[in-house]
Amino acid sequence: MSWKRKDGRNYQDVDLAAFDHLVLAATAEGLGTCWIGAFEQGPLKETLGIPEEIEPILLTPLGYPDEAPPARGRKPGKEFIHWNTWK
């Protein structure tokens, strides 16, 4: 099955943005998770029985953390917010 946009791009690449919602919802429920985008597809497909034509793009562990480190400080907005230009 092909899920292509008019520009030929695969929708699964675009829809990954929705993954943030899963991460935020999990956090709101007290679960811990993170993105994993660097993995070997071959062993993953073999382990999980994923068909050859399916391309996994990201993974996430999901569970209850055994520790709760304090929140890290945030950068000041002026370090990364730019108006009307790239920088």
PyMOL Python script that loads the backbone (N, CA, C, O; Angstrom):
from pymol import cmd

cmd.read_pdbstr("""\
ATOM      1  N   MET A   1       0.849  -1.173   0.000  1.00  0.00           N
ATOM      2  CA  MET A   1       0.000   0.000   0.000  1.00  0.00           C
ATOM      3  C   MET A   1       0.894   1.236   0.000  1.00  0.00           C
ATOM      4  O   MET A   1       1.876   1.298   0.739  1.00  0.00           O
ATOM      5  N   SER A   2       0.554   2.205  -0.821  1.00  0.00           N
ATOM      6  CA  SER A   2       1.352   3.416  -0.908  1.00  0.00           C
ATOM      7  C   SER A   2       0.599   4.588  -0.294  1.00  0.00           C
ATOM      8  O   SER A   2      -0.554   4.849  -0.637  1.00  0.00           O
ATOM      9  N   TRP A   3       1.250   5.275   0.597  1.00  0.00           N
ATOM     10  CA  TRP A   3       0.682   6.458   1.240  1.00  0.00           C
ATOM     11  C   TRP A   3       1.524   7.654   0.825  1.00  0.00           C
ATOM     12  O   TRP A   3       2.293   8.187   1.625  1.00  0.00           O
ATOM     13  N   LYS A   4       1.379   8.068  -0.407  1.00  0.00           N
ATOM     14  CA  LYS A   4       2.206   9.144  -0.945  1.00  0.00           C
ATOM     15  C   LYS A   4       1.425  10.455  -1.030  1.00  0.00           C
ATOM     16  O   LYS A   4       0.232  10.478  -1.332  1.00  0.00           O
ATOM     17  N   ARG A   5       2.141  11.544  -0.752  1.00  0.00           N
ATOM     18  CA  ARG A   5       1.584  12.877  -0.953  1.00  0.00           C
ATOM     19  C   ARG A   5       1.703  13.221  -2.429  1.00  0.00           C
ATOM     20  O   ARG A   5       2.327  12.487  -3.196  1.00  0.00           O
ATOM     21  N   LYS A   6       1.106  14.335  -2.823  1.00  0.00           N
ATOM     22  CA  LYS A   6       1.180  14.760  -4.225  1.00  0.00           C
ATOM     23  C   LYS A   6       2.612  15.024  -4.670  1.00  0.00           C
ATOM     24  O   LYS A   6       2.930  14.885  -5.851  1.00  0.00           O
ATOM     25  N   ASP A   7       3.489  15.409  -3.722  1.00  0.00           N
ATOM     26  CA  ASP A   7       4.881  15.675  -4.087  1.00  0.00           C
ATOM     27  C   ASP A   7       5.738  14.409  -4.074  1.00  0.00           C
ATOM     28  O   ASP A   7       6.953  14.485  -4.255  1.00  0.00           O
ATOM     29  N   GLY A   8       5.118  13.251  -3.864  1.00  0.00           N
ATOM     30  CA  GLY A   8       5.827  11.981  -3.883  1.00  0.00           C
ATOM     31  C   GLY A   8       6.393  11.548  -2.552  1.00  0.00           C
ATOM     32  O   GLY A   8       6.864  10.418  -2.423  1.00  0.00           O
ATOM     33  N   ARG A   9       6.361  12.405  -1.569  1.00  0.00           N
ATOM     34  CA  ARG A   9       6.886  12.080  -0.241  1.00  0.00           C
ATOM     35  C   ARG A   9       5.950  11.113   0.468  1.00  0.00           C
ATOM     36  O   ARG A   9       4.730  11.211   0.331  1.00  0.00           O
ATOM     37  N   ASN A  10       6.505  10.196   1.212  1.00  0.00           N
ATOM     38  CA  ASN A  10       5.704   9.228   1.947  1.00  0.00           C
ATOM     39  C   ASN A  10       5.086   9.883   3.175  1.00  0.00           C
ATOM     40  O   ASN A  10       5.791  10.553   3.930  1.00  0.00           O
ATOM     41  N   TYR A  11       3.797   9.707   3.391  1.00  0.00           N
ATOM     42  CA  TYR A  11       3.116  10.306   4.535  1.00  0.00           C
ATOM     43  C   TYR A  11       3.697   9.854   5.866  1.00  0.00           C
ATOM     44  O   TYR A  11       3.657  10.613   6.835  1.00  0.00           O
ATOM     45  N   GLN A  12       4.237   8.636   5.943  1.00  0.00           N
ATOM     46  CA  GLN A  12       4.746   8.184   7.238  1.00  0.00           C
ATOM     47  C   GLN A  12       5.871   9.083   7.718  1.00  0.00           C
ATOM     48  O   GLN A  12       6.032   9.269   8.924  1.00  0.00           O
ATOM     49  N   ASP A  13       6.659   9.650   6.799  1.00  0.00           N
ATOM     50  CA  ASP A  13       7.701  10.581   7.204  1.00  0.00           C
ATOM     51  C   ASP A  13       7.103  11.846   7.813  1.00  0.00           C
ATOM     52  O   ASP A  13       7.632  12.378   8.789  1.00  0.00           O
ATOM     53  N   VAL A  14       6.022  12.315   7.249  1.00  0.00           N
ATOM     54  CA  VAL A  14       5.364  13.526   7.729  1.00  0.00           C
ATOM     55  C   VAL A  14       4.606  13.241   9.022  1.00  0.00           C
ATOM     56  O   VAL A  14       4.652  14.044   9.954  1.00  0.00           O
ATOM     57  N   ASP A  15       3.922  12.126   9.087  1.00  0.00           N
ATOM     58  CA  ASP A  15       3.096  11.794  10.236  1.00  0.00           C
ATOM     59  C   ASP A  15       3.894  11.512  11.495  1.00  0.00           C
ATOM     60  O   ASP A  15       3.311  11.419  12.576  1.00  0.00           O
ATOM     61  N   LEU A  16       5.198  11.373  11.391  1.00  0.00           N
ATOM     62  CA  LEU A  16       6.008  11.134  12.577  1.00  0.00           C
ATOM     63  C   LEU A  16       5.916  12.281  13.566  1.00  0.00           C
ATOM     64  O   LEU A  16       6.189  12.107  14.753  1.00  0.00           O
ATOM     65  N   ALA A  17       5.533  13.450  13.083  1.00  0.00           N
ATOM     66  CA  ALA A  17       5.366  14.584  13.994  1.00  0.00           C
ATOM     67  C   ALA A  17       4.321  14.262  15.055  1.00  0.00           C
ATOM     68  O   ALA A  17       4.404  14.768  16.175  1.00  0.00           O
ATOM     69  N   ALA A  18       3.352  13.438  14.723  1.00  0.00           N
ATOM     70  CA  ALA A  18       2.322  13.053  15.688  1.00  0.00           C
ATOM     71  C   ALA A  18       2.903  12.223  16.827  1.00  0.00           C
ATOM     72  O   ALA A  18       2.267  12.076  17.871  1.00  0.00           O
ATOM     73  N   PHE A  19       4.095  11.683  16.638  1.00  0.00           N
ATOM     74  CA  PHE A  19       4.724  10.882  17.675  1.00  0.00           C
ATOM     75  C   PHE A  19       4.950  11.699  18.943  1.00  0.00           C
ATOM     76  O   PHE A  19       4.930  11.161  20.050  1.00  0.00           O
ATOM     77  N   ASP A  20       5.166  13.000  18.773  1.00  0.00           N
ATOM     78  CA  ASP A  20       5.317  13.873  19.945  1.00  0.00           C
ATOM     79  C   ASP A  20       4.102  13.804  20.850  1.00  0.00           C
ATOM     80  O   ASP A  20       4.227  13.897  22.071  1.00  0.00           O
ATOM     81  N   HIS A  21       2.930  13.640  20.261  1.00  0.00           N
ATOM     82  CA  HIS A  21       1.709  13.544  21.065  1.00  0.00           C
ATOM     83  C   HIS A  21       1.731  12.295  21.945  1.00  0.00           C
ATOM     84  O   HIS A  21       1.290  12.330  23.093  1.00  0.00           O
ATOM     85  N   LEU A  22       2.245  11.194  21.401  1.00  0.00           N
ATOM     86  CA  LEU A  22       2.360   9.969  22.193  1.00  0.00           C
ATOM     87  C   LEU A  22       3.323  10.193  23.356  1.00  0.00           C
ATOM     88  O   LEU A  22       3.047   9.781  24.483  1.00  0.00           O
ATOM     89  N   VAL A  23       4.451  10.846  23.081  1.00  0.00           N
ATOM     90  CA  VAL A  23       5.442  11.110  24.122  1.00  0.00           C
ATOM     91  C   VAL A  23       4.847  12.008  25.208  1.00  0.00           C
ATOM     92  O   VAL A  23       5.021  11.743  26.398  1.00  0.00           O
ATOM     93  N   LEU A  24       4.150  13.062  24.803  1.00  0.00           N
ATOM     94  CA  LEU A  24       3.541  13.968  25.777  1.00  0.00           C
ATOM     95  C   LEU A  24       2.443  13.281  26.578  1.00  0.00           C
ATOM     96  O   LEU A  24       2.347  13.478  27.790  1.00  0.00           O
ATOM     97  N   ALA A  25       1.622  12.484  25.922  1.00  0.00           N
ATOM     98  CA  ALA A  25       0.552  11.769  26.627  1.00  0.00           C
ATOM     99  C   ALA A  25       1.133  10.767  27.614  1.00  0.00           C
ATOM    100  O   ALA A  25       0.629  10.631  28.729  1.00  0.00           O
ATOM    101  N   ALA A  26       2.186  10.066  27.213  1.00  0.00           N
ATOM    102  CA  ALA A  26       2.828   9.107  28.112  1.00  0.00           C
ATOM    103  C   ALA A  26       3.386   9.820  29.329  1.00  0.00           C
ATOM    104  O   ALA A  26       3.228   9.348  30.455  1.00  0.00           O
ATOM    105  N   THR A  27       4.034  10.948  29.112  1.00  0.00           N
ATOM    106  CA  THR A  27       4.602  11.723  30.216  1.00  0.00           C
ATOM    107  C   THR A  27       3.503  12.184  31.160  1.00  0.00           C
ATOM    108  O   THR A  27       3.672  12.140  32.379  1.00  0.00           O
ATOM    109  N   ALA A  28       2.387  12.625  30.611  1.00  0.00           N
ATOM    110  CA  ALA A  28       1.268  13.074  31.447  1.00  0.00           C
ATOM    111  C   ALA A  28       0.704  11.939  32.310  1.00  0.00           C
ATOM    112  O   ALA A  28       0.105  12.189  33.356  1.00  0.00           O
ATOM    113  N   GLU A  29       0.897  10.701  31.871  1.00  0.00           N
ATOM    114  CA  GLU A  29       0.425   9.533  32.624  1.00  0.00           C
ATOM    115  C   GLU A  29       1.495   8.968  33.552  1.00  0.00           C
ATOM    116  O   GLU A  29       1.298   7.921  34.169  1.00  0.00           O
ATOM    117  N   GLY A  30       2.632   9.665  33.649  1.00  0.00           N
ATOM    118  CA  GLY A  30       3.700   9.211  34.532  1.00  0.00           C
ATOM    119  C   GLY A  30       4.620   8.176  33.922  1.00  0.00           C
ATOM    120  O   GLY A  30       5.403   7.549  34.636  1.00  0.00           O
ATOM    121  N   LEU A  31       4.543   7.986  32.615  1.00  0.00           N
ATOM    122  CA  LEU A  31       5.402   7.024  31.926  1.00  0.00           C
ATOM    123  C   LEU A  31       6.646   7.729  31.405  1.00  0.00           C
ATOM    124  O   LEU A  31       6.639   8.940  31.180  1.00  0.00           O
ATOM    125  N   GLY A  32       7.702   6.968  31.217  1.00  0.00           N
ATOM    126  CA  GLY A  32       8.929   7.490  30.642  1.00  0.00           C
ATOM    127  C   GLY A  32       9.095   6.967  29.236  1.00  0.00           C
ATOM    128  O   GLY A  32       8.767   5.813  28.963  1.00  0.00           O
ATOM    129  N   THR A  33       9.599   7.793  28.336  1.00  0.00           N
ATOM    130  CA  THR A  33       9.819   7.395  26.950  1.00  0.00           C
ATOM    131  C   THR A  33      10.810   8.338  26.294  1.00  0.00           C
ATOM    132  O   THR A  33      11.141   9.381  26.859  1.00  0.00           O
ATOM    133  N   CYS A  34      11.282   7.990  25.122  1.00  0.00           N
ATOM    134  CA  CYS A  34      12.143   8.861  24.327  1.00  0.00           C
ATOM    135  C   CYS A  34      12.158   8.338  22.893  1.00  0.00           C
ATOM    136  O   CYS A  34      11.809   7.186  22.635  1.00  0.00           O
ATOM    137  N   TRP A  35      12.564   9.198  21.971  1.00  0.00           N
ATOM    138  CA  TRP A  35      12.704   8.804  20.569  1.00  0.00           C
ATOM    139  C   TRP A  35      13.947   7.942  20.386  1.00  0.00           C
ATOM    140  O   TRP A  35      14.978   8.197  21.009  1.00  0.00           O
ATOM    141  N   ILE A  36      13.857   6.940  19.550  1.00  0.00           N
ATOM    142  CA  ILE A  36      15.047   6.203  19.112  1.00  0.00           C
ATOM    143  C   ILE A  36      14.965   6.147  17.592  1.00  0.00           C
ATOM    144  O   ILE A  36      14.098   5.480  17.028  1.00  0.00           O
ATOM    145  N   GLY A  37      15.870   6.849  16.946  1.00  0.00           N
ATOM    146  CA  GLY A  37      15.868   6.886  15.492  1.00  0.00           C
ATOM    147  C   GLY A  37      17.075   6.198  14.883  1.00  0.00           C
ATOM    148  O   GLY A  37      17.123   5.993  13.670  1.00  0.00           O
ATOM    149  N   ALA A  38      18.052   5.838  15.706  1.00  0.00           N
ATOM    150  CA  ALA A  38      19.269   5.188  15.222  1.00  0.00           C
ATOM    151  C   ALA A  38      19.247   3.729  15.646  1.00  0.00           C
ATOM    152  O   ALA A  38      19.535   3.400  16.797  1.00  0.00           O
ATOM    153  N   PHE A  39      18.905   2.866  14.712  1.00  0.00           N
ATOM    154  CA  PHE A  39      18.870   1.427  14.992  1.00  0.00           C
ATOM    155  C   PHE A  39      19.060   0.672  13.685  1.00  0.00           C
ATOM    156  O   PHE A  39      18.839   1.212  12.601  1.00  0.00           O
ATOM    157  N   GLU A  40      19.467  -0.572  13.803  1.00  0.00           N
ATOM    158  CA  GLU A  40      19.650  -1.439  12.640  1.00  0.00           C
ATOM    159  C   GLU A  40      18.313  -2.079  12.282  1.00  0.00           C
ATOM    160  O   GLU A  40      17.729  -2.802  13.089  1.00  0.00           O
ATOM    161  N   GLN A  41      17.834  -1.811  11.073  1.00  0.00           N
ATOM    162  CA  GLN A  41      16.527  -2.326  10.681  1.00  0.00           C
ATOM    163  C   GLN A  41      16.489  -3.850  10.557  1.00  0.00           C
ATOM    164  O   GLN A  41      15.492  -4.475  10.917  1.00  0.00           O
ATOM    165  N   GLY A  42      17.558  -4.444  10.055  1.00  0.00           N
ATOM    166  CA  GLY A  42      17.564  -5.894   9.848  1.00  0.00           C
ATOM    167  C   GLY A  42      17.262  -6.679  11.118  1.00  0.00           C
ATOM    168  O   GLY A  42      16.298  -7.444  11.146  1.00  0.00           O
ATOM    169  N   PRO A  43      18.060  -6.510  12.171  1.00  0.00           N
ATOM    170  CA  PRO A  43      17.798  -7.245  13.405  1.00  0.00           C
ATOM    171  C   PRO A  43      16.424  -6.907  14.014  1.00  0.00           C
ATOM    172  O   PRO A  43      15.756  -7.779  14.570  1.00  0.00           O
ATOM    173  N   LEU A  44      16.014  -5.645  13.905  1.00  0.00           N
ATOM    174  CA  LEU A  44      14.707  -5.261  14.438  1.00  0.00           C
ATOM    175  C   LEU A  44      13.588  -5.995  13.699  1.00  0.00           C
ATOM    176  O   LEU A  44      12.688  -6.558  14.323  1.00  0.00           O
ATOM    177  N   LYS A  45      13.649  -5.983  12.376  1.00  0.00           N
ATOM    178  CA  LYS A  45      12.622  -6.663  11.582  1.00  0.00           C
ATOM    179  C   LYS A  45      12.588  -8.153  11.892  1.00  0.00           C
ATOM    180  O   LYS A  45      11.517  -8.751  11.994  1.00  0.00           O
ATOM    181  N   GLU A  46      13.762  -8.743  12.041  1.00  0.00           N
ATOM    182  CA  GLU A  46      13.830 -10.173  12.339  1.00  0.00           C
ATOM    183  C   GLU A  46      13.231 -10.476  13.712  1.00  0.00           C
ATOM    184  O   GLU A  46      12.442 -11.409  13.860  1.00  0.00           O
ATOM    185  N   THR A  47      13.607  -9.693  14.701  1.00  0.00           N
ATOM    186  CA  THR A  47      13.135  -9.912  16.066  1.00  0.00           C
ATOM    187  C   THR A  47      11.630  -9.738  16.189  1.00  0.00           C
ATOM    188  O   THR A  47      10.960 -10.522  16.861  1.00  0.00           O
ATOM    189  N   LEU A  48      11.095  -8.697  15.533  1.00  0.00           N
ATOM    190  CA  LEU A  48       9.665  -8.395  15.662  1.00  0.00           C
ATOM    191  C   LEU A  48       8.808  -8.983  14.550  1.00  0.00           C
ATOM    192  O   LEU A  48       7.589  -8.817  14.558  1.00  0.00           O
ATOM    193  N   GLY A  49       9.430  -9.668  13.592  1.00  0.00           N
ATOM    194  CA  GLY A  49       8.672 -10.274  12.504  1.00  0.00           C
ATOM    195  C   GLY A  49       8.051  -9.236  11.577  1.00  0.00           C
ATOM    196  O   GLY A  49       6.942  -9.432  11.080  1.00  0.00           O
ATOM    197  N   ILE A  50       8.756  -8.139  11.343  1.00  0.00           N
ATOM    198  CA  ILE A  50       8.248  -7.070  10.485  1.00  0.00           C
ATOM    199  C   ILE A  50       8.516  -7.451   9.032  1.00  0.00           C
ATOM    200  O   ILE A  50       9.643  -7.807   8.689  1.00  0.00           O
ATOM    201  N   PRO A  51       7.498  -7.383   8.171  1.00  0.00           N
ATOM    202  CA  PRO A  51       7.689  -7.746   6.759  1.00  0.00           C
ATOM    203  C   PRO A  51       8.735  -6.867   6.070  1.00  0.00           C
ATOM    204  O   PRO A  51       8.943  -5.718   6.459  1.00  0.00           O
ATOM    205  N   GLU A  52       9.380  -7.409   5.060  1.00  0.00           N
ATOM    206  CA  GLU A  52      10.455  -6.725   4.347  1.00  0.00           C
ATOM    207  C   GLU A  52      10.008  -5.388   3.767  1.00  0.00           C
ATOM    208  O   GLU A  52      10.786  -4.434   3.758  1.00  0.00           O
ATOM    209  N   GLU A  53       8.771  -5.301   3.283  1.00  0.00           N
ATOM    210  CA  GLU A  53       8.307  -4.070   2.624  1.00  0.00           C
ATOM    211  C   GLU A  53       7.961  -2.938   3.607  1.00  0.00           C
ATOM    212  O   GLU A  53       7.675  -1.817   3.187  1.00  0.00           O
ATOM    213  N   ILE A  54       7.988  -3.234   4.902  1.00  0.00           N
ATOM    214  CA  ILE A  54       7.705  -2.220   5.924  1.00  0.00           C
ATOM    215  C   ILE A  54       9.019  -1.620   6.402  1.00  0.00           C
ATOM    216  O   ILE A  54       9.966  -2.346   6.705  1.00  0.00           O
ATOM    217  N   GLU A  55       9.076  -0.281   6.470  1.00  0.00           N
ATOM    218  CA  GLU A  55      10.287   0.402   6.909  1.00  0.00           C
ATOM    219  C   GLU A  55      10.052   1.071   8.258  1.00  0.00           C
ATOM    220  O   GLU A  55       9.435   2.135   8.311  1.00  0.00           O
ATOM    221  N   PRO A  56      10.528   0.476   9.351  1.00  0.00           N
ATOM    222  CA  PRO A  56      10.416   1.151  10.643  1.00  0.00           C
ATOM    223  C   PRO A  56      11.276   2.407  10.638  1.00  0.00           C
ATOM    224  O   PRO A  56      12.411   2.386  10.160  1.00  0.00           O
ATOM    225  N   ILE A  57      10.739   3.498  11.166  1.00  0.00           N
ATOM    226  CA  ILE A  57      11.469   4.760  11.159  1.00  0.00           C
ATOM    227  C   ILE A  57      11.923   5.151  12.551  1.00  0.00           C
ATOM    228  O   ILE A  57      12.993   5.739  12.709  1.00  0.00           O
ATOM    229  N   LEU A  58      11.130   4.836  13.562  1.00  0.00           N
ATOM    230  CA  LEU A  58      11.546   5.144  14.923  1.00  0.00           C
ATOM    231  C   LEU A  58      10.942   4.175  15.906  1.00  0.00           C
ATOM    232  O   LEU A  58       9.965   3.484  15.618  1.00  0.00           O
ATOM    233  N   LEU A  59      11.551   4.142  17.078  1.00  0.00           N
ATOM    234  CA  LEU A  59      11.113   3.270  18.167  1.00  0.00           C
ATOM    235  C   LEU A  59      11.011   4.109  19.431  1.00  0.00           C
ATOM    236  O   LEU A  59      11.524   5.227  19.489  1.00  0.00           O
ATOM    237  N   THR A  60      10.351   3.564  20.434  1.00  0.00           N
ATOM    238  CA  THR A  60      10.355   4.197  21.738  1.00  0.00           C
ATOM    239  C   THR A  60      10.223   3.142  22.823  1.00  0.00           C
ATOM    240  O   THR A  60       9.376   2.253  22.731  1.00  0.00           O
ATOM    241  N   PRO A  61      11.057   3.236  23.849  1.00  0.00           N
ATOM    242  CA  PRO A  61      10.786   2.432  25.035  1.00  0.00           C
ATOM    243  C   PRO A  61       9.644   3.122  25.785  1.00  0.00           C
ATOM    244  O   PRO A  61       9.471   4.336  25.677  1.00  0.00           O
ATOM    245  N   LEU A  62       8.888   2.367  26.525  1.00  0.00           N
ATOM    246  CA  LEU A  62       7.766   2.932  27.266  1.00  0.00           C
ATOM    247  C   LEU A  62       7.620   2.167  28.566  1.00  0.00           C
ATOM    248  O   LEU A  62       7.489   0.943  28.565  1.00  0.00           O
ATOM    249  N   GLY A  63       7.643   2.889  29.675  1.00  0.00           N
ATOM    250  CA  GLY A  63       7.507   2.222  30.960  1.00  0.00           C
ATOM    251  C   GLY A  63       7.526   3.213  32.094  1.00  0.00           C
ATOM    252  O   GLY A  63       7.619   4.422  31.880  1.00  0.00           O
ATOM    253  N   TYR A  64       7.438   2.700  33.291  1.00  0.00           N
ATOM    254  CA  TYR A  64       7.464   3.553  34.472  1.00  0.00           C
ATOM    255  C   TYR A  64       8.912   3.747  34.915  1.00  0.00           C
ATOM    256  O   TYR A  64       9.601   2.771  35.213  1.00  0.00           O
ATOM    257  N   PRO A  65       9.382   5.000  34.962  1.00  0.00           N
ATOM    258  CA  PRO A  65      10.764   5.232  35.366  1.00  0.00           C
ATOM    259  C   PRO A  65      10.990   4.894  36.837  1.00  0.00           C
ATOM    260  O   PRO A  65      10.089   5.062  37.658  1.00  0.00           O
ATOM    261  N   ASP A  66      12.186   4.420  37.170  1.00  0.00           N
ATOM    262  CA  ASP A  66      12.491   4.098  38.566  1.00  0.00           C
ATOM    263  C   ASP A  66      13.155   5.268  39.289  1.00  0.00           C
ATOM    264  O   ASP A  66      13.521   5.149  40.458  1.00  0.00           O
ATOM    265  N   GLU A  67      13.311   6.389  38.602  1.00  0.00           N
ATOM    266  CA  GLU A  67      13.838   7.593  39.235  1.00  0.00           C
ATOM    267  C   GLU A  67      13.214   8.813  38.558  1.00  0.00           C
ATOM    268  O   GLU A  67      12.707   8.722  37.440  1.00  0.00           O
ATOM    269  N   ALA A  68      13.256   9.926  39.231  1.00  0.00           N
ATOM    270  CA  ALA A  68      12.691  11.167  38.701  1.00  0.00           C
ATOM    271  C   ALA A  68      13.712  12.289  38.877  1.00  0.00           C
ATOM    272  O   ALA A  68      13.651  13.036  39.853  1.00  0.00           O
ATOM    273  N   PRO A  69      14.655  12.410  37.929  1.00  0.00           N
ATOM    274  CA  PRO A  69      15.648  13.468  38.058  1.00  0.00           C
ATOM    275  C   PRO A  69      14.989  14.839  37.957  1.00  0.00           C
ATOM    276  O   PRO A  69      13.933  14.972  37.337  1.00  0.00           O
ATOM    277  N   PRO A  70      15.594  15.853  38.554  1.00  0.00           N
ATOM    278  CA  PRO A  70      15.007  17.190  38.465  1.00  0.00           C
ATOM    279  C   PRO A  70      15.038  17.703  37.028  1.00  0.00           C
ATOM    280  O   PRO A  70      15.895  17.319  36.233  1.00  0.00           O
ATOM    281  N   ALA A  71      14.095  18.568  36.717  1.00  0.00           N
ATOM    282  CA  ALA A  71      14.042  19.148  35.378  1.00  0.00           C
ATOM    283  C   ALA A  71      15.283  19.997  35.129  1.00  0.00           C
ATOM    284  O   ALA A  71      15.775  20.677  36.029  1.00  0.00           O
ATOM    285  N   ARG A  72      15.779  19.947  33.899  1.00  0.00           N
ATOM    286  CA  ARG A  72      16.923  20.776  33.524  1.00  0.00           C
ATOM    287  C   ARG A  72      16.441  22.180  33.198  1.00  0.00           C
ATOM    288  O   ARG A  72      15.283  22.384  32.832  1.00  0.00           O
ATOM    289  N   GLY A  73      17.331  23.135  33.335  1.00  0.00           N
ATOM    290  CA  GLY A  73      17.004  24.509  32.984  1.00  0.00           C
ATOM    291  C   GLY A  73      16.818  24.662  31.484  1.00  0.00           C
ATOM    292  O   GLY A  73      17.293  23.837  30.703  1.00  0.00           O
ATOM    293  N   ARG A  74      16.136  25.703  31.092  1.00  0.00           N
ATOM    294  CA  ARG A  74      15.907  25.976  29.682  1.00  0.00           C
ATOM    295  C   ARG A  74      16.809  27.104  29.208  1.00  0.00           C
ATOM    296  O   ARG A  74      17.169  27.997  29.975  1.00  0.00           O
ATOM    297  N   LYS A  75      17.167  27.049  27.932  1.00  0.00           N
ATOM    298  CA  LYS A  75      17.914  28.147  27.330  1.00  0.00           C
ATOM    299  C   LYS A  75      17.017  29.378  27.262  1.00  0.00           C
ATOM    300  O   LYS A  75      15.802  29.251  27.107  1.00  0.00           O
ATOM    301  N   PRO A  76      17.601  30.559  27.377  1.00  0.00           N
ATOM    302  CA  PRO A  76      16.801  31.766  27.171  1.00  0.00           C
ATOM    303  C   PRO A  76      16.310  31.816  25.722  1.00  0.00           C
ATOM    304  O   PRO A  76      17.045  31.460  24.801  1.00  0.00           O
ATOM    305  N   GLY A  77      15.090  32.251  25.528  1.00  0.00           N
ATOM    306  CA  GLY A  77      14.508  32.303  24.192  1.00  0.00           C
ATOM    307  C   GLY A  77      15.347  33.058  23.187  1.00  0.00           C
ATOM    308  O   GLY A  77      15.371  32.691  22.012  1.00  0.00           O
ATOM    309  N   LYS A  78      16.040  34.109  23.617  1.00  0.00           N
ATOM    310  CA  LYS A  78      16.840  34.911  22.687  1.00  0.00           C
ATOM    311  C   LYS A  78      17.967  34.095  22.048  1.00  0.00           C
ATOM    312  O   LYS A  78      18.534  34.517  21.040  1.00  0.00           O
ATOM    313  N   GLU A  79      18.298  32.933  22.620  1.00  0.00           N
ATOM    314  CA  GLU A  79      19.332  32.079  22.039  1.00  0.00           C
ATOM    315  C   GLU A  79      18.831  31.252  20.861  1.00  0.00           C
ATOM    316  O   GLU A  79      19.638  30.759  20.074  1.00  0.00           O
ATOM    317  N   PHE A  80      17.518  31.090  20.724  1.00  0.00           N
ATOM    318  CA  PHE A  80      17.030  30.242  19.636  1.00  0.00           C
ATOM    319  C   PHE A  80      15.794  30.782  18.918  1.00  0.00           C
ATOM    320  O   PHE A  80      15.324  30.152  17.971  1.00  0.00           O
ATOM    321  N   ILE A  81      15.263  31.906  19.327  1.00  0.00           N
ATOM    322  CA  ILE A  81      14.131  32.509  18.628  1.00  0.00           C
ATOM    323  C   ILE A  81      14.655  33.632  17.744  1.00  0.00           C
ATOM    324  O   ILE A  81      15.355  34.526  18.218  1.00  0.00           O
ATOM    325  N   HIS A  82      14.318  33.586  16.464  1.00  0.00           N
ATOM    326  CA  HIS A  82      14.763  34.587  15.506  1.00  0.00           C
ATOM    327  C   HIS A  82      13.547  35.052  14.713  1.00  0.00           C
ATOM    328  O   HIS A  82      12.696  34.240  14.351  1.00  0.00           O
ATOM    329  N   TRP A  83      13.461  36.324  14.445  1.00  0.00           N
ATOM    330  CA  TRP A  83      12.317  36.899  13.741  1.00  0.00           C
ATOM    331  C   TRP A  83      12.699  37.286  12.316  1.00  0.00           C
ATOM    332  O   TRP A  83      13.648  38.039  12.097  1.00  0.00           O
ATOM    333  N   ASN A  84      11.948  36.761  11.356  1.00  0.00           N
ATOM    334  CA  ASN A  84      12.061  37.118   9.939  1.00  0.00           C
ATOM    335  C   ASN A  84      13.376  36.738   9.284  1.00  0.00           C
ATOM    336  O   ASN A  84      13.620  37.139   8.146  1.00  0.00           O
ATOM    337  N   THR A  85      14.216  35.995   9.943  1.00  0.00           N
ATOM    338  CA  THR A  85      15.467  35.504   9.348  1.00  0.00           C
ATOM    339  C   THR A  85      15.795  34.148   9.967  1.00  0.00           C
ATOM    340  O   THR A  85      15.234  33.762  10.993  1.00  0.00           O
ATOM    341  N   TRP A  86      16.706  33.444   9.329  1.00  0.00           N
ATOM    342  CA  TRP A  86      17.136  32.156   9.877  1.00  0.00           C
ATOM    343  C   TRP A  86      17.907  32.375  11.161  1.00  0.00           C
ATOM    344  O   TRP A  86      17.677  31.662  12.138  1.00  0.00           O
ATOM    345  N   LYS A  87      18.807  33.331  11.191  1.00  0.00           N
ATOM    346  CA  LYS A  87      19.567  33.706  12.401  1.00  0.00           C
ATOM    347  C   LYS A  87      19.738  35.182  12.481  1.00  0.00           C
ATOM    348  O   LYS A  87      20.349  35.682  13.426  1.00  0.00           O
TER     349      LYS A  87
END
""", "prot")
cmd.dss("prot")
cmd.show_as("cartoon", "prot")
cmd.util.cbc("prot")
cmd.orient("prot")
